[in-house]
């Protein structure tokens, strides 16, 4: 059960982080920059999680 739910959650988290990056890029302000940084850090966490098994 866990093997089926975890990839779906990762895909949803990926699209949420991607949304934050795109939304923050389209507007100007400190809060939007923070949204971009949170989205970027989420994408980096997903990349780290993927590459962790190959080390």
C-alpha positions as CSV (number, residue, x, y, z in Angstrom):
1,X,0.0,0.0,0.0
2,X,2.8,2.4,0.9
3,X,4.6,1.6,-2.4
4,X,1.6,2.8,-4.3
5,X,0.8,6.0,-2.3
6,X,4.3,7.4,-2.0
7,X,5.0,8.0,-5.8
8,X,1.6,9.7,-6.1
9,X,2.5,12.0,-3.2
10,X,5.9,12.8,-4.8
11,X,4.2,13.7,-8.1
12,X,1.7,15.9,-6.3
13,X,4.5,17.6,-4.3
14,X,6.5,18.1,-7.5
15,X,3.6,19.9,-9.2
16,X,3.0,22.0,-6.1
17,X,6.6,23.1,-6.0
18,X,6.6,23.8,-9.7
19,X,3.5,25.9,-9.2
20,X,5.2,27.9,-6.5
21,X,8.2,28.6,-8.7
22,X,6.1,29.7,-11.7
23,X,3.8,31.7,-9.6
24,X,6.6,33.5,-7.8
25,X,8.3,34.3,-11.1
26,X,5.3,35.9,-12.6
27,X,5.0,38.6,-9.9
28,X,7.3,40.9,-8.0
29,X,7.8,41.2,-4.2
30,X,9.4,39.6,-1.3
31,X,6.7,37.1,-0.6
32,X,6.8,35.9,-4.1
33,X,10.5,35.5,-3.9
34,X,10.0,33.4,-0.8
35,X,7.4,31.3,-2.6
36,X,10.0,30.7,-5.4
37,X,12.7,29.7,-2.8
38,X,10.3,27.3,-1.1
39,X,9.4,25.7,-4.4
40,X,13.0,25.4,-5.4
41,X,14.0,23.9,-2.1
42,X,11.1,21.4,-2.5
43,X,12.4,20.4,-6.0
44,X,15.9,20.0,-4.6
45,X,14.6,17.7,-1.8
46,X,12.8,15.6,-4.4
47,X,16.0,15.4,-6.5
48,X,18.0,14.5,-3.4
49,X,15.5,11.8,-2.5
50,X,15.7,10.3,-6.0
51,X,19.5,10.3,-6.1
52,X,19.9,9.0,-2.5
53,X,19.4,5.4,-3.6
54,X,22.3,5.6,-6.2
55,X,25.0,6.7,-3.8
